[in-house]
C-alpha cells in the first residue's frame, strides 16, 4: 500500500535558525513528489514538484530535494511568516495521490 | 481571478440532512478532485474526475455522490449527514492525472 510519512510532527525554530523537514515515501512507480504549504483555515498552496532522484528546486528560503526513498524541505534562515503546516504528497501509478500528515512549523521572532 | 473556488465556505447542519458543496475552476484543467481533511489534518482523497469521468472512488460511503456537469465544475452531494462527516472538504484541480494539484479554500462542514 502506498504510504507517505513526515517528520517531525511539529517543529519550533527561532527566526534565522535553519532546519530540514523530512518526507519518506513508499509509492509504487512514483511519478512526482509534491510539497505544499497550508496556512490555518486555508487550502494547501503548491510549492514544488520533484520528478526524479537527485532533483532540487528552490524558492526564496525553501529548497526541496529528492532521493529514491525520501524528500527533504530545507528552510534557510526562516522568518515568522514561514510558519505553516508543510505537506508532502506522492503521485504514483494507478491514479494514487497520497498525502503525508504534515509538519507544523512555528518560527518564533 | 480565483483559480479554484468553493461554496459555501461554512456549512452547519443537522444529522440526517442532505447538503451539496459546489466547486468551480477557471484554470482550464481536465482533472478535478474532492478531498476530506479531518480533525487531525490528514488530507484524504475521496474522488477524482478526469474529463468528466470518475477515475477514483476510494472507500467513501455511497451517501457521498460527486457530480460533474462540465470540466470546470465538480459538485459533492452528501445524503443523510452523520456526525462523522464533520470535516473540511477541499476541491482541487490539475491539468491532468498525477500533475500538480491546485486547491480551493475549503468548505468547513459541521454536523450537529
Boltz contact constraints between the chains, C-beta under 6 A:
constraints:
  - contact:
      token1: [A, 31]
      token2: [B, 98]
      max_distance: 6.0
  - contact:
      token1: [A, 43]
      token2: [B, 90]
      max_distance: 6.0
  - contact:
      token1: [A, 43]
      token2: [B, 103]
      max_distance: 6.0
  - contact:
      token1: [A, 43]
      token2: [B, 104]
      max_distance: 6.0
  - contact:
      token1: [A, 43]
      token2: [B, 105]
      max_distance: 6.0
  - contact:
      token1: [A, 43]
      token2: [B, 106]
      max_distance: 6.0
  - contact:
      token1: [A, 44]
      token2: [B, 103]
      max_distance: 6.0
  - contact:
      token1: [A, 46]
      token2: [B, 100]
      max_distance: 6.0
  - contact:
      token1: [A, 49]
      token2: [B, 100]
      max_distance: 6.0
  - contact:
      token1: [A, 91]
      token2: [B, 98]
      max_distance: 6.0
  - contact:
      token1: [A, 95]
      token2: [B, 55]
      max_distance: 6.0
  - contact:
      token1: [A, 95]
      token2: [B, 56]
      max_distance: 6.0
  - contact:
      token1: [A, 95]
      token2: [B, 97]
      max_distance: 6.0
  - contact:
      token1: [A, 97]
      token2: [B, 45]
      max_distance: 6.0
  - contact:
      token1: [A, 99]
      token2: [B, 43]
      max_distance: 6.0
  - contact:
      token1: [A, 101]
      token2: [B, 42]
      max_distance: 6.0
  - contact:
      token1: [A, 102]
      token2: [B, 41]
      max_distance: 6.0
